[in-house]
Amino acid sequence: MNQKMSDPRSAMSIELWLKTGRRHSEVLDEQKMSEGQLRRPDATIVLWLKCEQTIHDERLNARVDSMLKEGLIQELLNFHDRHNKQRIKDGKPPDYTKGVFQTLGLKEFHEYLMMTEDDRNSEDGKKLMLQSIENMKIATRRYARRQNKMVKGRFLEIPRREVPTIYELDTTDLSQWDKQVKNKAIDIIESYINKIPCPYEPLKKNIDEEKNKINSQSSNYCDVCERLIIGDKEYAIHLNSFKHQRVLKKKKKLLDQKAKEIQNISQDS
């Protein structure tokens, strides 16, 4: 049978059609219509802890310093040693470009970990260790910014998505924790549970009109080619393209072949 049948997405589309008589695209369209609906819309709120960026950066740097005091470098060395012993035992070549070695920490210390013990204790080794520490702090701050961006994008900037109510709590001044965070959180939760007006305003969505227009009118998914195409004009061009027609013909042939096999099995039984 054609190797393309090994593609689980193609197999799923064919199986769905054989079982229900419905095209995969129809099911996807239904899912799009219900996209973003909360499973429990009346039982979810979000408390988002935030603080000023400079303060957040200082806390993240301090977190890395704390990890170093607790033995981070020795832990990395031990892991690196165990991994390479197992790799050699399994007869595998070294590959530090993917997998766990691309995670935060290992990636920043890679060159340092590759050194011999004598090299690590040299002046160049000590300089490289300090540079690795700084790189880890930079990567940690960058990761935190991406997390904030993800929260904004997922909850506050996507049109037509139902999201829970979000309240922002300011953790910048820890001496004001009870007033600015703890007590506010209690008031918000109690208001929510008791179904009474909350004394604090939730965050509002910030939808860019141009982005909203593109999302609502120009997002098209080609189930045949399994591609998301932005723009109605581009989608029409794609549907008439040679590549799309070729894939469509190939999948139809596979579908007919699979249906014939099922029919033959049914007749034999």
Buried (B, 14 or more C-beta within 10 A) or exposed (E): EEEEEEEEEBBEBBEBBEEEEEBBEEBEEEEEEEEEEEEEEEEEBBBBEEBEEEEBBEBBBEEBEEBBEEEBBEEBBEBBEEBBEEEEEEEEEEEBEEEEBEEEBBBBBBEBBBBEEEEBEEEEBEEBBEBBBEBBBBBBBEEBBEEEEEBBEEBBBBBEBEBBBBBBBBBEEEEEEEEBBEEBBEBBBEBBEEEEEBEEEBBEEEBEEEEBEBBEEBBBBBBBBEBEBEBEEEBEEBBEEEEBEEBBEBBEEBBEBBEEEEEEEEEEE
